[in-house]
Amino acid sequence: MEKKRSEKKSFWCLMSALLLVVGSTAYIVYRYFEEKEHYEKWKDYEECGI
């Protein structure tokens, strides 16, 4: 009985860690593309000196 509980706990800890890694990676990719889009939008204005 104790072994099954330990296996379930390990499974949920592993899934939580995996979810955290996937979420962090998705956030970093999202921020990268947002910054890139923002830079592209304002690039022409910066060249004009505005």
URLINWO-V948788 format. One record per backbone hydrogen bond with DSSP energy under -1.0 kcal/mol. NH is the residue of the N-H (numbers start at 1). CO is the residue of the C=O. E is the energy in kcal/mol with one decimal. If there is no record, write none. Layout:
[[NH;CO;E] [NH;CO;E]]
This chain:
[[5;1;-1.7] [6;2;-2.0] [7;3;-2.3] [8;4;-2.4] [9;5;-2.4] [10;6;-2.4] [11;7;-2.4] [12;8;-2.5] [13;9;-2.2] [14;10;-2.5] [15;11;-2.5] [16;12;-2.2] [17;13;-2.2] [18;14;-2.5] [19;15;-2.5] [20;16;-2.2] [21;17;-2.2] [22;18;-2.6] [23;19;-2.6] [24;20;-2.3] [25;21;-2.4] [26;22;-2.4] [27;23;-2.2] [28;24;-2.3] [29;25;-2.4] [30;26;-2.4] [31;27;-2.7] [32;28;-2.2] [33;29;-2.2] [34;30;-2.1] [35;31;-2.6] [36;32;-2.3] [37;33;-2.4] [38;34;-2.5] [39;35;-2.6] [40;36;-2.4] [41;37;-2.1] [42;38;-1.9] [43;39;-1.1] [46;42;-1.9] [47;43;-1.7] [48;44;-1.1] [50;45;-1.9]]
